[in-house]
Amino acid sequence: MELSELRSQIDAVDKELLDLFLKRMDLTEEVSARKREGRIPILDKQREREILARVTEAAGDRERYAYHLFTTLMELSRTRQAELLGLPTRVGREVEAALAGGSEVFPQTGLVACQGVEGANSQAACDRLLPRGHIMYVKTFRAVASAVESGLCKFGVLPIENSSNGSVRAVYDLLQDYRLHIVRSTRLHIRHELLALPGAKQEDIQEIYSHEQAIGQCGKFLSALNGVRIIPCDNTAVAAKLVAESGNPHAAALSSHSCAALYGLECLNDAVQDSDNNYTRFICVSKDPAIYAGASRISLILATENKPGALYDVLAKLAALGVNMTKLESCPVTGRNFEFIFFIELEASVKEPGILPMLEEMERSCAAFLFLGSYAEI
């Protein structure tokens, strides 16, 4: 049989499949009506297991393909039922409030909390996220969160991940503790240099100051040094300022090129970081939920039940709607053996058909679920 004939037969089968799929979805809608009348939960795990057992047994050596097909069908069915039933959920209320709190244009001004001092990477991120914002510098990430949560500042800017060192777990903890909302994000190319007082030489350096993230990003360079103390501090710009004010020719800082000019230091070495492909992602957070025009990213924190297939059930919901996941990272839950929470980011808008019902179904099926925000990245 020619390839063209085979394709014609496949087209005919596809039409039959579509007709049957639409008929199945019609029946799904009738099922949702009966469930509403009887106040029956959407998920019936026992029935789903029975269906999967039946179809995989009938599929013979193609059972794994049949399993994935029917898993997707049932996921679509649950999503449609949730959409029709319109059951109240926390994420539904949060998204509704966020859409009401947003606007067509992201604010260009406002008091914004930023960790560090002038010259910090967070300050550069502030300037990009809020070009005419008024920066209030604080000492710690927690102080940023506290300033926003208390209403002292309208916005806060925090680093959330680095291309070399991964997520900033402390910031994820703060987002949960203070229930802050992500309203925008940006990526900065980070380049560290070894800075010291004018006239200092690299071979005479005895101590190097910097932030822990920068120290981690320059690990190869630092490990090759002998007898040099590595001293963590609050911020790379704080490190540069500390060295400048110390007057110590044996001290240096891992900091940015802009900090050299800002604090009167000289660059001893501009090839200290492990990778030139070094980016840090910063988020802008607010106390009140807000979704602004152009929001195309969604950030979540969730926990699944500690059982086989639990994470797959979450991922199946994304696959069923063709949603691209740009981040999936697990983090152990403190004090619990082999239990994890997951940081997830999606390329999607809450205004797209099916996205909000999918999030609501996630909330219902997950042991814990936190919607961090829907926002644009610039």
BELWODA-V884762 format. One line per field, one symbol per residue. psi: psi as a letter, one per 40 degrees, with the letter a starting at -180 (. if undefined). A space follows every 10 residues. Layout:
psi: ???
This chain:
psi: hidddddddd dddddddddd dddddddddd dddddddefh idhgdddddd ddddddddeb efdddddddd dddddddddd dddddfhhid dddddddddd eaidhhieii hhhhhaihei dddddddddg dfihhhhidi ddddddddde edidiihihd iiddeaigdd dddddddefi hheiiihhhh hiihiiihei ideeheihii idddddefdd dddeihehhh hiadiddddd ddddedehee iiihaidddd ddefiihdhe feidhdghih hiihiidiih hiieheihhi hihiigihed dddddddddd efhhhehhhi hihhehhfhi ihhhhigiie eihedddddd ddddeidihh hdihiih.
